[in-house]
């Protein structure tokens, strides 16, 4: 057996990076090592076993243990890990089928299907918390975990978005106590836990006689699976659906008031535009009438109850743009006030607004009173710069609009940034899809650079589960939701993972994986340098072709200069800085400085970081 020694990686990373510097930068190399030794408190070693006789040292980044206490910690200090619990790790096979006592939440388990439950649960997540902490993760964000309708059509609620009961965890994932145990254990590690919540809809229970027939089990419209949307004008003129709840399903939802069809819009399926985006059913899911004052107060009480019982550290809110703005204006302040009263002063909520335009995204912060949203615009800019081959000024165009978020409720510094997810697909898939002939080495370098931009530019970074193991996938949605535990899904297992000879048929919690180790290195820098987490940002340089993108992060003590090269060739840039004596954190290939004039030469698809003290 080989023993893998896990060590705190700040010094190891610094030495490795210094090897990229040219020979005339020996003094900078020595300064970098000395500086890193000063900020590294202690080297940590943990032994794990592998399958041969070689000995190998690998690094860890348990930065949560070095940051302020989770109850007081600024959200800008976090590194999120976005995980679909069902696809992560199975800690209790006895709950794989759900609950026999609640038939509507039983079954739907098929490990060979990409659209069914696979067995991951709260106990499995709890077992793997050290794996996450040692990667530098400080906050766990789970897809919805409340009790779902197990089966709808030819798929199951493994993803969590078909909620029936807002008061208890889905039995496929364990018990309420299992969830409490997970949160308690995470808090012991000074890690936070975020719930994914839904106020837009519930599971599909309500039927329309004109669309589903008298028993609710038919499709009478021309498009199978859809009920034509009826506008508010049609409804006002008497052209509406006859809604009903099929026999035996009258009391499936909790709390009980959610069983009454009068609290839903009942206008047919959304067309994803116009008024239907607010009032239409999301692919058949029962669209809640969030304009009704009773519904507003009822949902606020529902999620106050979730906060009181489980004490999560925040919410990610699903389908925010499909709910009327007035709802969020009442909901967000009420939940934040309640969380503070429950002893969670840094409770944080961010919404999902699937839109790539900052002018649209920012309205939900300024008008909707939400603290933050998922930064789809950042994802789009990184995609254009590193996948589409457009200029590095795509990033400047994004950041030039950060002022749109400035207001009473938030700003761009708390936007939640990501490069891919469970709906659109993984960054690696998008890269592979656009450039199938690209070498694996180049794909890995582009992924690493995308991660560095996400960690060190303004905002709060999110790692999508499996990205650290080189997962690629065949597309979006179900095809981007692979198993970390050994999978039996054929279309997952035929993927060519990056940075490894493994497939998804193997157990994929390899802490020596090149991308896991890259994230360890990023987290150690991120954790040791507060200014890179919370400092104000200013773009210093960009260009209309692939190449240099430079920006600063500044606070009262330091200014950090971050320079990235998005091109496949070596790039050089001259920068005139307001400060002097920029010391290396991550070194460039070459760097010279004289009286605030800095020249930096960067290798292809690389980045460098330098710091000046005020």
C-alpha positions as CSV (number, residue, x, y, z in Angstrom):
1,X,0.0,0.0,0.0
2,X,1.2,3.5,-0.6
3,X,0.8,6.2,2.0
4,X,-0.3,9.6,0.8
5,X,0.9,12.3,3.2
6,X,-1.4,15.3,3.1
7,X,0.4,18.6,3.9
8,X,-0.7,22.2,4.2
9,X,0.3,23.3,0.7
10,X,1.2,27.0,1.0
11,X,5.0,26.4,1.0
12,X,4.9,23.5,-1.5
13,X,2.8,25.6,-3.9
14,X,5.1,28.6,-3.5
15,X,8.2,26.5,-4.3
16,X,6.5,24.9,-7.3
17,X,5.4,28.2,-8.7
18,X,8.8,29.8,-8.2
19,X,10.3,27.2,-10.5
20,X,8.4,29.0,-13.4
21,X,10.4,32.2,-12.8
22,X,13.4,33.0,-15.0
23,X,17.0,32.8,-13.6
24,X,17.2,36.6,-13.0
25,X,14.4,36.5,-10.5
26,X,16.1,34.4,-7.8
27,X,15.7,37.2,-5.3
28,X,12.0,37.3,-5.9
29,X,11.8,33.5,-5.5
30,X,13.5,33.7,-2.2
31,X,11.2,36.6,-1.1
32,X,8.2,34.6,-2.1
33,X,9.2,31.5,-0.1
34,X,10.0,33.7,2.9
35,X,6.7,35.5,2.7
36,X,4.7,32.3,2.3
37,X,6.6,30.8,5.3
38,X,5.5,33.8,7.4
39,X,1.8,33.3,6.6
40,X,1.8,29.5,7.0
41,X,1.1,28.8,10.6
42,X,1.8,25.1,10.7
43,X,2.3,22.2,8.4
44,X,-0.3,19.5,8.7
45,X,0.1,15.9,7.8
46,X,-2.5,13.2,7.4
47,X,-1.9,9.8,6.0
48,X,-4.3,8.0,3.7
49,X,-3.7,4.8,1.8
50,X,-3.6,4.0,-1.9
51,X,-2.9,0.9,-4.0
52,X,0.8,0.6,-4.6
53,X,4.1,0.8,-2.7
54,X,5.1,4.3,-3.7
55,X,5.0,7.1,-1.2
56,X,3.5,10.5,-2.3
57,X,2.9,13.8,-0.6
58,X,-0.2,15.7,-1.5
59,X,-1.5,18.9,-0.1
60,X,-4.6,20.1,1.7
61,X,-6.1,23.4,2.5
62,X,-8.3,23.3,5.6
63,X,-8.8,27.1,5.5
64,X,-12.1,26.9,7.4
65,X,-10.1,26.3,10.5
66,X,-8.1,29.5,9.9
67,X,-11.0,31.8,9.2
68,X,-13.3,33.6,11.7
69,X,-16.1,31.6,13.4
70,X,-18.8,30.6,11.0
71,X,-21.5,32.6,12.9
72,X,-19.5,35.8,12.5
73,X,-17.7,35.2,9.2
74,X,-18.2,37.6,6.3
75,X,-19.7,35.7,3.4
76,X,-16.9,37.0,1.1
77,X,-14.6,34.6,2.9
78,X,-16.4,31.5,1.7
79,X,-15.6,28.9,-0.9
80,X,-18.8,27.2,-1.9
81,X,-19.2,23.5,-2.9
82,X,-22.4,22.9,-4.9
83,X,-23.5,19.3,-4.5
84,X,-26.4,17.1,-5.5
85,X,-26.6,14.9,-2.4
86,X,-28.2,11.9,-4.2
87,X,-25.2,11.7,-6.6
88,X,-22.4,12.2,-4.0
89,X,-21.9,9.4,-1.5
90,X,-24.2,6.7,-0.1
91,X,-23.9,6.5,3.7
92,X,-27.0,4.5,4.4
93,X,-28.3,2.0,1.9
94,X,-31.5,1.4,4.0
95,X,-33.0,4.7,2.8
96,X,-32.3,4.2,-0.9
97,X,-36.0,3.6,-1.7
98,X,-37.4,6.4,0.4
99,X,-40.3,5.9,2.8
100,X,-42.9,3.0,2.6
101,X,-45.0,4.9,5.0
102,X,-45.4,7.8,2.5
103,X,-46.0,6.1,-0.9
104,X,-45.7,9.4,-2.7
105,X,-42.1,9.6,-1.6
106,X,-41.2,6.0,-2.1
107,X,-39.4,4.4,-5.0
108,X,-37.8,6.0,-8.0
109,X,-34.5,4.3,-7.3
110,X,-32.5,3.1,-10.3
111,X,-28.7,3.4,-10.3
112,X,-28.5,2.7,-14.0
113,X,-30.7,5.6,-15.0
114,X,-29.5,9.2,-15.1
115,X,-33.0,10.4,-14.2
116,X,-33.6,8.4,-10.9
117,X,-32.3,8.2,-7.4
118,X,-28.8,6.8,-6.9
119,X,-28.6,6.5,-3.1
120,X,-26.5,9.5,-1.9
121,X,-27.7,11.0,1.4
122,X,-26.9,13.1,4.4
123,X,-24.9,10.5,6.1
124,X,-22.7,10.2,3.0
125,X,-22.1,13.9,2.9
126,X,-21.2,13.9,6.6
127,X,-18.6,11.1,6.0
128,X,-17.0,13.2,3.3
129,X,-16.8,16.5,5.0
130,X,-13.0,16.1,5.6
131,X,-12.6,15.6,1.9
132,X,-14.3,18.9,1.3
133,X,-12.6,20.8,4.1
134,X,-9.2,19.6,3.0
135,X,-9.9,21.0,-0.5
136,X,-10.5,24.4,1.0
137,X,-14.3,24.3,0.9
138,X,-15.8,26.5,3.7
139,X,-19.5,26.3,2.7
140,X,-21.7,23.4,1.5
141,X,-24.6,24.3,-0.8
142,X,-27.0,21.3,-1.4
143,X,-29.7,21.0,-4.1
144,X,-33.2,21.0,-2.5
145,X,-33.5,18.3,0.2
146,X,-37.1,18.7,1.4
147,X,-39.5,15.7,0.8
148,X,-40.3,15.3,-2.8
149,X,-42.8,13.5,-5.0
150,X,-40.6,10.5,-5.8
151,X,-41.8,9.9,-9.3
152,X,-43.3,12.1,-12.0
153,X,-43.6,10.7,-15.5
154,X,-40.5,8.7,-16.4
155,X,-38.2,10.4,-13.9
156,X,-37.7,10.8,-10.2
157,X,-37.2,13.7,-7.8
158,X,-33.5,12.9,-7.1
159,X,-32.7,16.5,-7.8
160,X,-35.0,17.8,-5.1
161,X,-37.0,20.3,-7.1
162,X,-40.4,18.5,-6.7
163,X,-41.2,19.4,-3.1
164,X,-44.4,18.1,-1.4
165,X,-43.4,18.7,2.2
166,X,-41.5,21.9,3.3
167,X,-41.0,20.7,6.9
168,X,-39.0,17.4,6.5
169,X,-36.2,16.0,4.5
170,X,-36.7,13.6,1.7
171,X,-36.6,10.1,3.0
172,X,-34.3,9.0,0.2
173,X,-31.7,11.4,1.8
174,X,-32.2,10.4,5.4
175,X,-34.1,11.8,8.3
176,X,-34.4,15.3,9.8
177,X,-31.9,14.1,12.5
178,X,-29.4,13.1,9.8
179,X,-29.6,16.6,8.4
180,X,-29.1,18.1,11.9
181,X,-26.1,15.8,12.4
182,X,-24.6,16.9,9.1
183,X,-25.0,20.6,10.0
184,X,-23.6,20.0,13.5
185,X,-20.5,18.2,12.1
186,X,-19.9,20.9,9.5
187,X,-20.1,23.6,12.1
188,X,-17.6,21.7,14.2
189,X,-15.3,22.1,11.2
190,X,-16.2,25.8,11.0
191,X,-17.9,25.1,7.7
192,X,-21.3,26.5,6.7
193,X,-24.3,24.7,5.2
194,X,-26.7,26.3,2.8
195,X,-30.1,25.0,1.7
196,X,-31.6,25.3,-1.8
197,X,-35.2,26.5,-1.4
198,X,-38.1,27.0,-3.8
199,X,-41.0,29.5,-3.4
200,X,-42.1,29.4,-7.1
201,X,-43.7,26.0,-7.2
202,X,-44.4,22.6,-5.6
203,X,-44.5,19.1,-7.1
204,X,-47.0,18.5,-9.9
205,X,-50.3,17.4,-8.2
206,X,-53.0,19.7,-9.5
207,X,-54.5,18.7,-12.9
208,X,-56.7,20.4,-15.5
209,X,-59.7,18.6,-16.9
210,X,-59.3,20.3,-20.3
211,X,-55.7,19.1,-20.5
212,X,-55.4,16.0,-18.3
213,X,-58.9,14.5,-18.6
214,X,-61.3,13.7,-15.8
215,X,-58.9,11.4,-13.9
216,X,-55.8,13.5,-14.5
217,X,-53.9,10.8,-16.3
218,X,-54.3,11.9,-20.0
219,X,-52.9,14.4,-22.4
220,X,-55.7,16.1,-24.4
221,X,-53.6,18.9,-25.9
222,X,-51.6,18.7,-29.1
223,X,-48.2,18.9,-27.3
224,X,-47.7,15.9,-24.9
225,X,-46.6,16.9,-21.5
226,X,-47.7,20.5,-21.8
227,X,-50.9,22.4,-21.1
228,X,-51.3,25.5,-23.3
229,X,-50.8,28.7,-21.3
230,X,-53.8,30.8,-20.7
231,X,-53.1,34.5,-20.3
232,X,-54.5,36.6,-17.4
233,X,-56.8,38.3,-20.0
234,X,-58.2,34.9,-21.1
235,X,-58.8,34.0,-17.5
236,X,-60.5,37.3,-16.8
237,X,-62.8,36.7,-19.8
238,X,-63.8,33.2,-18.5
239,X,-61.4,31.1,-20.5
240,X,-59.7,29.2,-17.8
241,X,-58.8,25.7,-16.8
242,X,-61.0,23.5,-14.5
243,X,-58.4,22.6,-11.9
244,X,-58.8,19.6,-9.6
245,X,-56.7,17.3,-7.3
246,X,-56.9,13.6,-8.3
247,X,-58.5,11.3,-5.8
248,X,-56.2,10.1,-3.1
249,X,-53.8,13.1,-3.5
250,X,-55.9,15.7,-1.7
251,X,-53.5,15.9,1.3
252,X,-50.1,15.3,0.0
253,X,-48.6,18.7,0.6
254,X,-47.3,20.1,3.9
255,X,-48.2,22.6,5.3
256,X,-51.9,21.7,4.7
257,X,-52.9,25.0,3.1
258,X,-50.7,24.2,0.1
259,X,-53.2,21.5,-0.9
260,X,-55.9,24.1,-1.8
261,X,-55.8,24.8,-5.6
262,X,-56.9,28.4,-4.9
263,X,-53.4,29.3,-3.9
264,X,-52.0,28.5,-7.4
265,X,-52.1,30.3,-10.7
266,X,-53.5,27.3,-12.7
267,X,-52.9,28.9,-16.1
268,X,-51.0,26.1,-17.9
269,X,-47.4,25.8,-18.7
270,X,-44.9,28.6,-19.0
271,X,-43.6,29.7,-22.4
272,X,-40.6,31.2,-20.6
273,X,-41.4,34.7,-21.8
274,X,-43.8,37.5,-21.1
275,X,-46.3,37.1,-18.3
276,X,-46.1,33.3,-18.6
277,X,-42.6,33.4,-17.1
278,X,-44.3,34.5,-13.8
279,X,-47.7,32.8,-13.9
280,X,-47.1,29.7,-15.9
281,X,-46.3,26.2,-14.5
282,X,-42.5,25.4,-14.7
283,X,-42.7,22.3,-16.9
284,X,-46.0,21.2,-15.2
285,X,-45.0,21.9,-11.6
286,X,-47.8,23.6,-9.6
287,X,-47.1,27.4,-9.8
288,X,-47.8,29.1,-6.5
289,X,-49.7,32.4,-6.7
290,X,-47.1,34.5,-4.8
291,X,-49.2,37.6,-5.4
292,X,-51.8,36.3,-2.8
293,X,-51.1,38.0,0.6
294,X,-52.0,34.7,2.3
295,X,-49.4,32.9,0.2
296,X,-46.8,35.5,1.0
297,X,-47.3,35.2,4.7
298,X,-47.6,31.5,4.5
299,X,-44.4,30.9,2.7
300,X,-42.5,33.3,5.0
301,X,-43.7,31.2,7.9
302,X,-42.7,28.0,6.1
303,X,-39.1,29.2,5.7
304,X,-38.9,30.8,9.1
305,X,-39.7,27.3,10.4
306,X,-36.9,25.8,8.3
307,X,-34.4,28.4,9.8
308,X,-35.6,27.7,13.4
309,X,-35.5,23.9,13.2
310,X,-32.3,23.3,11.2
311,X,-30.3,26.5,11.7
312,X,-28.7,26.6,8.2
313,X,-26.3,29.4,7.4
314,X,-28.3,30.7,4.4
315,X,-30.5,29.9,1.4
316,X,-29.9,29.7,-2.4
317,X,-33.3,30.5,-3.8
318,X,-34.4,28.7,-7.0
319,X,-36.3,30.2,-10.0
320,X,-36.3,33.7,-8.6
321,X,-37.2,35.5,-11.8
322,X,-40.3,33.4,-12.2
323,X,-41.8,35.0,-9.0
324,X,-43.2,38.5,-8.9
325,X,-40.7,41.1,-7.5
326,X,-43.1,42.2,-4.7
327,X,-42.9,38.8,-3.1
328,X,-39.1,39.1,-2.7
329,X,-39.4,42.6,-1.3
330,X,-41.4,41.1,1.6
331,X,-39.7,37.7,1.8
332,X,-36.1,38.6,2.0
333,X,-36.2,41.2,4.9
334,X,-38.5,39.0,6.9
335,X,-36.3,35.9,6.6
336,X,-33.1,37.8,7.4
337,X,-34.7,39.4,10.5
338,X,-35.9,36.0,11.7
339,X,-32.4,34.4,11.1
340,X,-30.8,37.1,13.2
341,X,-33.3,36.6,16.0
342,X,-32.4,32.9,15.8
343,X,-28.7,33.7,16.4
344,X,-27.5,33.6,12.8
345,X,-26.3,37.1,12.2
346,X,-24.5,36.4,8.9
347,X,-27.4,34.5,7.3
348,X,-27.0,35.0,3.6
349,X,-29.4,34.5,0.7
350,X,-28.6,34.5,-3.0
351,X,-31.1,33.9,-5.8
352,X,-31.0,32.0,-9.1
353,X,-31.8,34.4,-12.0
354,X,-30.9,32.5,-15.2
355,X,-29.9,35.6,-17.2
356,X,-26.5,36.7,-18.5
357,X,-27.1,40.5,-18.4
358,X,-26.0,42.5,-15.3
359,X,-28.7,45.1,-15.9
360,X,-31.3,42.3,-15.4
361,X,-29.6,40.5,-12.7
362,X,-29.0,43.6,-10.6
363,X,-32.7,44.4,-10.4
364,X,-33.3,41.5,-8.1
365,X,-30.7,43.0,-5.6
366,X,-31.8,46.6,-5.9
367,X,-35.6,46.1,-6.4
368,X,-36.1,42.6,-4.9
369,X,-34.1,43.3,-1.8
370,X,-32.1,40.1,-2.2
371,X,-28.5,40.2,-0.8
372,X,-27.1,38.6,-3.9
373,X,-27.7,36.5,-7.0
374,X,-25.8,33.8,-8.9
375,X,-23.5,35.6,-11.3
376,X,-24.5,34.1,-14.7
377,X,-22.9,37.1,-16.3
378,X,-19.5,36.1,-14.9
379,X,-20.0,32.6,-16.2
380,X,-20.8,34.0,-19.6
381,X,-17.7,36.2,-19.7
382,X,-15.3,33.5,-18.7
383,X,-16.9,31.2,-21.3
384,X,-16.3,33.8,-24.0
385,X,-12.8,34.5,-22.9
386,X,-11.6,31.0,-22.4
387,X,-13.8,28.8,-24.5
388,X,-15.0,31.0,-27.4
389,X,-11.6,32.6,-27.9
390,X,-12.7,36.2,-27.6
391,X,-10.7,39.0,-26.1
392,X,-9.8,39.3,-22.5
393,X,-11.9,42.5,-22.6
394,X,-15.0,40.3,-22.2
395,X,-14.1,40.3,-18.6
396,X,-13.6,44.0,-18.4
397,X,-17.0,44.5,-20.1
398,X,-18.5,42.5,-17.3
399,X,-16.7,44.2,-14.4
400,X,-17.4,47.6,-15.8
401,X,-21.1,47.0,-15.0
402,X,-20.5,46.1,-11.3
403,X,-21.8,49.6,-10.3
404,X,-25.3,48.4,-11.2
405,X,-25.4,46.3,-8.1
406,X,-24.5,49.1,-5.7
407,X,-27.4,49.9,-3.3
408,X,-28.9,49.3,0.0
409,X,-29.1,45.6,-0.1
410,X,-25.8,44.4,-1.8
411,X,-23.0,45.1,-4.2
412,X,-20.9,43.1,-6.7
413,X,-18.5,41.9,-4.1
414,X,-21.0,39.4,-2.8
415,X,-22.1,38.0,-6.1
416,X,-21.8,34.2,-6.3
417,X,-19.6,33.2,-9.2
418,X,-19.3,29.9,-11.0
419,X,-18.2,28.5,-14.3
420,X,-20.7,25.7,-14.8
421,X,-23.6,23.9,-13.0
422,X,-26.2,21.2,-12.9
423,X,-28.5,22.9,-15.4
424,X,-26.2,24.3,-18.1
425,X,-23.5,21.7,-17.8
426,X,-19.9,21.7,-16.7
427,X,-17.2,24.1,-17.9
428,X,-15.2,21.0,-19.0
429,X,-18.1,19.8,-21.2
430,X,-18.5,23.2,-22.8
431,X,-14.8,23.3,-23.5
432,X,-14.7,19.8,-24.9
433,X,-17.9,20.5,-27.0
434,X,-16.4,23.6,-28.6
435,X,-12.9,22.1,-29.0
436,X,-13.0,18.3,-29.3
437,X,-9.5,18.1,-30.7
438,X,-7.9,20.2,-28.0
439,X,-5.2,18.4,-26.0
440,X,-6.0,17.3,-22.5
441,X,-3.1,19.3,-21.2
442,X,-4.6,22.5,-22.7
443,X,-8.1,21.7,-21.4
444,X,-6.7,21.3,-17.9
445,X,-4.8,24.6,-18.1
446,X,-7.9,26.5,-19.3
447,X,-9.9,25.0,-16.4
448,X,-7.2,26.0,-13.9
449,X,-7.2,29.5,-15.3
450,X,-11.0,29.8,-15.1
451,X,-10.8,28.7,-11.5
452,X,-8.1,31.2,-10.7
453,X,-10.2,34.0,-12.2
454,X,-13.2,32.8,-10.2
455,X,-11.2,32.7,-6.9
456,X,-9.3,36.0,-7.2
457,X,-11.7,38.4,-8.9
458,X,-14.6,39.9,-6.9
459,X,-17.4,37.6,-5.8
460,X,-17.7,34.3,-3.9
461,X,-16.4,31.2,-5.8
462,X,-18.4,28.0,-6.3
463,X,-17.0,24.6,-7.1
464,X,-19.5,22.3,-8.8
465,X,-19.2,18.8,-7.4
466,X,-17.1,16.5,-9.5
467,X,-15.2,19.3,-11.3
468,X,-12.3,18.7,-8.9
469,X,-12.2,15.1,-10.3
470,X,-12.1,16.0,-14.0
471,X,-15.8,15.2,-14.7
472,X,-16.9,16.3,-18.2
473,X,-20.3,15.0,-19.0
474,X,-22.3,14.8,-22.3
475,X,-24.3,18.0,-21.9
476,X,-26.6,19.8,-19.5
477,X,-29.2,18.8,-16.9
478,X,-29.2,15.0,-16.3
479,X,-26.0,14.6,-18.3
480,X,-24.1,16.9,-15.9
481,X,-25.2,15.2,-12.7
482,X,-22.7,12.3,-12.5
483,X,-22.0,10.2,-9.4
484,X,-19.0,10.7,-7.3
485,X,-19.5,7.2,-5.8
486,X,-19.1,4.3,-8.3
487,X,-21.8,4.8,-11.0
488,X,-23.8,2.3,-13.0
489,X,-25.0,4.8,-15.6
490,X,-23.6,3.8,-18.9
491,X,-23.7,7.3,-20.4
492,X,-21.7,8.6,-17.5
493,X,-19.2,5.7,-17.4
494,X,-18.2,6.1,-21.0
495,X,-16.9,9.7,-20.3
496,X,-13.2,10.4,-20.7
497,X,-12.4,12.2,-17.5
498,X,-9.7,14.8,-17.4
499,X,-6.5,14.3,-15.4
500,X,-7.1,10.7,-14.6
501,X,-7.4,7.2,-16.0
502,X,-10.5,6.6,-13.8
503,X,-14.1,6.6,-15.0
504,X,-17.3,7.5,-13.1
505,X,-17.6,3.7,-12.6
506,X,-14.9,4.2,-10.0
507,X,-15.0,5.9,-6.6
508,X,-13.9,9.5,-7.3
509,X,-12.7,11.1,-4.1
510,X,-9.1,11.2,-5.2
511,X,-7.3,13.9,-3.3
512,X,-4.2,13.6,-5.5
513,X,-6.2,14.5,-8.6
514,X,-4.5,17.4,-10.5
515,X,-7.7,19.6,-10.3
516,X,-8.3,18.8,-6.6
517,X,-4.7,19.8,-5.9
518,X,-5.1,22.9,-8.0
519,X,-8.1,24.0,-6.0
520,X,-6.1,23.3,-2.8
521,X,-3.5,25.7,-4.0
522,X,-6.0,28.4,-4.9
523,X,-7.8,27.9,-1.5
524,X,-4.5,28.3,0.4
525,X,-3.8,31.6,-1.3
526,X,-7.4,32.7,-0.9
527,X,-7.4,31.9,2.7
528,X,-4.1,33.5,3.6
529,X,-4.8,36.9,1.8
530,X,-7.9,38.7,3.0
531,X,-7.6,41.4,0.4
532,X,-8.1,38.8,-2.4
533,X,-11.4,38.0,-0.8
534,X,-12.7,41.3,0.3
535,X,-10.7,44.0,-1.4
536,X,-12.2,46.5,-3.9
537,X,-11.5,45.6,-7.5
538,X,-10.2,47.8,-10.4
539,X,-9.5,46.6,-13.9
540,X,-6.0,47.7,-15.0
541,X,-5.7,46.2,-18.5
542,X,-7.6,44.1,-21.1
543,X,-7.4,43.6,-24.8
544,X,-9.7,42.8,-27.7
545,X,-7.9,39.6,-28.5
546,X,-6.9,36.6,-26.2
547,X,-4.1,37.8,-23.9
548,X,-3.5,39.8,-20.8
549,X,-6.2,40.7,-18.3
550,X,-5.0,42.6,-15.2
551,X,-6.8,43.9,-12.2
552,X,-6.1,44.9,-8.6
553,X,-7.7,44.1,-5.3
554,X,-7.2,46.8,-2.7
555,X,-8.0,47.5,1.0
556,X,-6.6,49.8,3.7
557,X,-3.3,47.8,4.0
558,X,-2.5,46.2,0.7
559,X,-2.9,46.2,-3.0
560,X,-2.7,43.0,-4.9
561,X,-2.1,42.9,-8.7
562,X,-3.6,39.9,-10.5
563,X,-2.5,39.3,-14.1
564,X,-3.9,36.5,-16.3
565,X,-3.0,35.4,-19.8
566,X,-5.9,33.9,-21.7
567,X,-3.8,33.3,-24.8
568,X,-2.0,30.2,-26.1
569,X,1.2,32.2,-26.5
570,X,3.5,34.1,-24.1
571,X,2.2,37.6,-23.4
572,X,3.9,40.8,-22.1
573,X,2.3,43.9,-20.5
574,X,3.5,47.2,-19.1
575,X,1.5,48.6,-16.2
576,X,1.8,51.9,-14.4
577,X,0.9,51.3,-10.8
578,X,0.2,53.9,-8.0
579,X,2.3,51.9,-5.5
580,X,5.7,50.3,-5.6
581,X,7.6,47.2,-4.4
582,X,5.1,44.6,-5.5
583,X,6.2,41.3,-3.9
584,X,5.3,37.9,-5.4
585,X,2.5,35.7,-4.2
586,X,2.3,33.7,-7.5
587,X,5.2,34.6,-9.7
588,X,5.1,35.4,-13.4
589,X,7.6,34.0,-15.9
590,X,9.4,37.4,-15.7
591,X,8.7,40.6,-13.8
592,X,10.6,43.9,-13.6
593,X,9.6,47.0,-11.7
594,X,11.0,50.5,-11.5
595,X,9.3,53.5,-9.8
596,X,5.8,52.0,-10.2
597,X,6.3,50.9,-13.8
598,X,5.9,47.1,-13.9
599,X,6.6,44.8,-16.8
600,X,5.2,41.3,-16.6
601,X,5.8,38.4,-19.0
602,X,3.3,35.6,-18.6
603,X,3.4,32.0,-20.0
604,X,0.4,30.8,-22.0
605,X,-2.8,30.3,-19.9
606,X,-1.1,31.3,-16.7
607,X,-1.6,33.9,-14.0
608,X,0.5,35.8,-11.5
609,X,-0.2,37.7,-8.2
610,X,1.9,40.4,-6.6
611,X,1.3,42.4,-3.4
612,X,2.3,45.9,-2.4
613,X,2.0,47.3,1.1
614,X,0.5,50.7,1.5
